[in-house]
Amino acid sequence: MCKSESTKECEHPERLKGKPEECSPEQIKECHGDVKEHPCVKEK
């Protein structure tokens, strides 16, 4: 099974359930602590 491009950018791919931009605030907090923006989601 191939990993998508978005999982390559994720800092915690083992916790990723979909795309980084689909992470819930709870998932983001669990992976990154209290951050204002999800660091795994890069603006295009």
N, C-alpha and C positions, 0 to 999 in steps of 0.2 A: 504494500500500500504506500503510495507516494504522499509526502507531506505537502500541503499547500504552501504557497509563497508566504502567507501571513504567519504560519507557524514558525518559519525560519526567523522572523523578526521578534517572536515572543520570547521574553526572558525566562518564562516558566512553562515550556510546552507540555510538560507532564501534567500540568493542572488545567490546561486549555481544553474546553469542552466544545468549542466552535471556533469562531474567528476572534482575534483579540478585541475587535470593535464591538463584539457581542457580549463581552464580559459584563456581569452585573457589578454594581458598586461594591457588593460584598466580596466578590471574587477579586476585584482590584485591590481592595483593602487587605485581603488575605495574602496576596502575592507581593504587594508593594508598600503596605502600610498606608498611612494617611497622606495621600497625594491629591492634588487638585485635578490633574489630568492623567489618564492612563498612559504610562511611558511606552507601552508596547504598540500603541496606535500612532502611526506617523501620518502627519498631514500630507496630502498629495498636492 
